[in-house]
Amino acid sequence: MAAKKRYFFTSESVTEGHPDKIADQISDSILDSLLSKDPYSRVACETLVTTGLAFVAGEITTTTYVDIPTIVRETIKDIGYTRAKYGFDYETCAVVTSIHEQSPDIAMGVDPGGAGDQGLMFGFACNETPELMPTSIMLAHKLARRLSDCRKQDILGYLRPDGKTQVTIEYEEFKPLRVDTIVISSQHSPDVTLKELREDIIEKVIKPVIPPELLDEERITYHINPTGRFVVGGPMGDTGLTGRKIIVDTYGGVGSHGGGCFSGKDGTKVDRSGSYMGRYIAKNLVAAGIADRLEVQIAYAIGVPEPVSIYIDAFGTGKIPDAKIVSLIRENFSLTPKSIIETLDLRRPIYRKTAAYGHFGRTEEEFTWERTDKADILRKAAGL
């Protein structure tokens, strides 16, 4: 019998104060504000943040009005950039906007129910965590969220909003064995020593998050602020752009990505809605026991309602043939953009909270695409 394959896999996450995530949250906050007043708003909103400046551009077609500069400032304030000494704060930053309407050439294809663009989207699920997500990205997200919680709750009062996490897992086949390496870089005040920060993050951020069965203190490697100093951060240290953390947003590098970002886009944009539907499909199929690990690809042509193709990869874990799984998808899920929006109820102002700590692996109370309400139907249809 061949030895089981062992390998190491790494995923990263970032805190809500990371420059790219500030941009994502601003774009989605604008989207939410528009949808709360006009659920049929067409929105493709991009944000750039840098020292002392937030620039918002894009295409918006709506029947309502929202005060974009106020939304931008409130979002920045909520994230935690409240002091000018951070090099970027909600009161003093300039807010510049350049907004125009969606192209009528695109609307001509979208209005009858067609896809808002061509493209390919992926959904993924696996049974290695309760969330049916890869272990590496789930732990990276939980560490990033814990880092922010320690700042906001004044557990580690010297922390500042910008931060990144990274987790390397040792696997045997698709089973996680242990955490091999953790990297955490957090912006901080100039007063704290690296020794104090390292000890605090290990004890108050890492150990409360990592499951004991995956934490082998004799073998794990910690890299805490490995450059030795991280005082200048946020948009003062690095320009942020909407849609530049697409792997953080999805599955941490596991599986494939179609390339399109999510934030700032309404549900007619299949980059977002198609990816959410792909996750919904993959999660239900894994929850049904049809595969232990499953990736779904859906592809669209602009202006055409039905997908041009559906593809699945069960990575050798499927309990039924791949062709049968594709048939189950076609029989149980309607994949036109209009149907996806209705099935997942995507015209609601729910998107700001997707824009940090991942769009997937959250609770079904938060996001409809995390429901497993079709698992029993799929299990019976598969004869399992």
N, C-alpha and C positions, 0 to 999 in steps of 0.2 A: 504494500500500500504506500502511495506517495505521501511524503511528509506534507502537513498542512502549511500553506503559505503564510509567512509572517512578514509584516511590513509596517511602516510608520506613515501616518497621514496627519497633515496639519491644516487647521482652519484658523482664521482670524476674525475678530469683531472690533468695533470701535464704540466709544461712548457717544452720547448725544451731543457732546461738546466738540467732537471732531469736526474740522471745517467742512468736509464733504457732507457730513450728517446735518450740520446746521443748514446747509443749502437744501438738502432733501426735505427737512422739516419745514422750512419756509415755503417751499413749493407746495407741499401737501397741506399746509395751513391755509394757503390761498385757495387751493382746490376745495377744501372743506367749507370755507366761508362762502364760496360761490354755490356749492351744492346745497348748503343749508337754506339758501334763498331761492335758487333755481336748480332743481335736481337734474335738469336737462342741459346744464352748462357744458360746453365743449372746451376743454382746458388742456393746454400743453405748455406748462410753465417751468422755466428754467431759472436757476438762481446762481449767482457767483458772489462769494464773500471774500474779502481781503482786508488788509488793515484799514479800519475806519470806513468801510464801504460795503453795502449790499446792493447788488445790481440784479433786477428782476426783468426777464424778457420772455416773450413767447406769444402764443396765439390763444386768445380767449374769445369765445362767442357766447353771450349770455343775455338774459333779459334784466339782470339786476346790476347793482353796483356794490363794490366793496372797497374799503379804504386800505389799499395795499401797503402803504408805508406804516400804518398803525399795526397791521397784521405782522409785518416783518419785525417791528420793534418788540411787540408782545412775545413773539416766538423766541427772539434772541434773549429777552428777559427771562422767560420760563426756563430756558436751557441753563442759564446761570451766568451769562456775560453781563454783569451789572456794575462793573467798576472800570473806569477808564484806564487804570494801570494794567489791565489785561491786554491793552492794545486794541480792544474791540469791545464796545458795549452798546446797549440798546438805546441809550439816551443821546450819545454823541455821534454815532455812525451816520454817514450819509446814506440815503435810500434813493436809488435811481431806478426808474421803470421805463421799459420800452415794450408796449403791448399793442398788438393789433389782432384783427379777427382771423378765424380759421379760413384757409383758402376755400373759395367756393368750389374749386375743382375737386378738393377732398370731400367737402360736404355733399357733393352730388352723388358720391358713392356710399357715404355713411348714412345719409338720411333714409334711404330705403332699407337699411339694415345690414349693409356690407361692412367688411373690416375697414378700419381707419388707415391701414397700411399693410403692405406685404410684410412677411417675416415669419420666423420660427420661434416657438416658445417651448419650454420644457417644464415638466413637473416631476417631482421625485418624492419617494417615501421609502423607509426601511424600518425594520422592526427592532433595531438595536437600542432604542430609547422609548420611554412611554409616549413621547410626542411623535413617534414614528419619523424621527429625524436622525441624521448622522451625529454621533457622540461629540466629535470634535467641534462642530459649529455650535451645538447646544451649550457646551461648557464654555466656549469662548463668549457667547452672548451672556450667559449667566455671570461670568466674571466681569464683563463690561458693565452690566447693570448693577452689580454689587459695588463696583468702583464708584459709580455715580451715586448710589445710595449712601455710601460712606461719606461722600462729600456733602450731599444735601442734608443728611441727618447729623452732620457735624461729628461723626465718629472719627473721621480723619479730617479735621478742619483745615489743614494746610493744602489739601488737594484743590486743584482747579479743574475747569470743565473738560479739557481735552484729554483723551486717553485712548490706548489701544491694548488689546489682549490677543494672545495667540496660544493655541493648545495643540500639542503633538500627541497623538494616541498611538500606542503599539497595538496592532491588530493581529489576530490569527484568523485567516480567511476574512469573514466580515464581522467577527466577534471582537469587541474591544477588550483588551487585557489589562491595560494600565495607562495612566498618563505618564508620558516620558519627559516632556518639556513644557514649561509654562513661561511665556514671555508677557510681561506687563510693563507698559510705559505710561506713566501718568504725569500730567502737568502738575506743578506744585509751587508753593511759595518759595522764595529764596532762603528762607530761614531754616528749613528742615534739612537734616543731614541725610546722606544716602543710606547710611546704616540704619537710622531710625525708620526711614521710608520702607526699606527692604523688609525689616522685621515686622512692621505694621501691616504691610500688604500681604505677606505670607500668613500672618495670624488672623487678620481681620477681613481680608478679601478672599484669599485662596482657600483656606481650610474650611470656612463655612459653606463653600460652594462645591468643591470636588468631593464626590462620593468616596467614603473611606476605602471601599473595595478596589478603587482605581488609584489610590494614592499610596505609593510605596516610597516612604521618605528616604530610604537608603539608595534608591535608584533614580529618583526624579531630579531634574535639573531646573533651577529657577533662574531666569534672567529678569531682574527688576530694574527698570530704567538703566539698561546696559550702557548707554553713553555716559552715565554718571550725573547728568543734569538735564532737566526739562522744565525750565522756568518760562521761556518764551514759547507760547503755543497758541492754539486756536487760529483764527484767520490772520493774526499778526505773524505767526510762524509759517503758515502754509495757506495758499489760496484754496478755497473750497468750491466745488462744483456739484450741482445736482447730477445724480446718476453715475458717480465715479466709484461707488462702492457696491457694484451689482453682485459680487460674489458674497460679500457680507450679507446682502439683502436676501440671498437665496439659500444655498446649501453648503457654503463654505468651501467650494471647489470640488465637492463630490458631484459626479454626473456632469451634465453639459449645461451650457447657457446660450441662449439665442442672441445675446448681445444688447437687447433693448432694456433700458432702465424702466422703473415703475413710477417713481415719485413725480408729482406734478401733472399726472395724466388721468383723465376721466376714463370711465369704463368702456367707451367706444374705441379706445386705444388698445389693440390686442396685445401689445407688449405687456401690458399690465393684466388685463382681464383674462387673456389666454393663458398666462403663466399661473394666475390664481386657479383657473379651471384645471390646468394640468396637475397642480398640487392636489386639488379636490379629488380628481380621478385617481391619481396614484395612491393617495392616502386611503381612500375607500377600498381599493383593490388589495392593498397590504393588510388593512384592518380585517378584510374578509378572509385572509389566509390564502389568497390566490397566488401570492408571491411573497417572499421575505424581503425582497428589495426590487424596486421597480422604477423605471424612468419612462415618461411619456413625452413624445414630441407631437406638437400640433403645428401646422403651417397654414398660412393664409395668403391670399392675393388681395390687393387693395380693391375695395368695392364689391368683393364677392362674399356672400354670407357663409357658405359652407367651407370648412377647411379643405385645402388641396391634398393634404395627407395626414395620416395618423400613424405613428410608429411607437413601438414599445420595446424595451430591453429589460428582461427580468434577471439578467446576470446569472443565468443558470439556476435560479431559485424558484421558477414558476412551477406550479402544481398542475397546470394545464398548458397546452401548446400556445405559443405566442399569437398565432392567428386567431385562436379562440378568445384570447384576452382582447384583441383589437375588436372582434365582433361584439364582445360584451360592452366595450366602450361605446361603439356605435349604437347599440340597442338601448343603452341606459342613460346616455348623456347627450343632450342637444348642444351642439358646439357652434351655433351661429353667435355672433357678438350680442345680438338682441337677447337670445336665450340665456347666454352666460350672465349678462347683466341682471336678468330677471331671477335666474336660479340662485345667484350669489348676492342679490340685493345690493348692487354696486352703485346705486345713485344716492347713497347716504353719505353724510360727512364723517367718515370713519378713518381717514387716511393719515392724519398727523401721527397717530400712534404706531402706524406701520413703519414710519420713517427712521426708527432707531430700534436696534436689537432684533432685527429680522422680520420679514414679512410672513415667515412660516415657522411652525413649531409653537405657535401661541395657542390659546384656548379657543374652543368653538364659540364661547360666549363673546370673545373679542372679534373673531373673524369667521365668516360663514364658510370660507374655503377649508377650514380646519374641521368641519363636521364629518362624521363617519356614518351619516344617516342612510347611505346606500349599501353599506357593507353586507347586511343580511340578505338583501335582494341579490347582490352579486354572488354571494356564497352559494345560494340556492341555485342560481342560474348556471353556476359553474359545476354543480353537482357535488359539492364538497360537504 
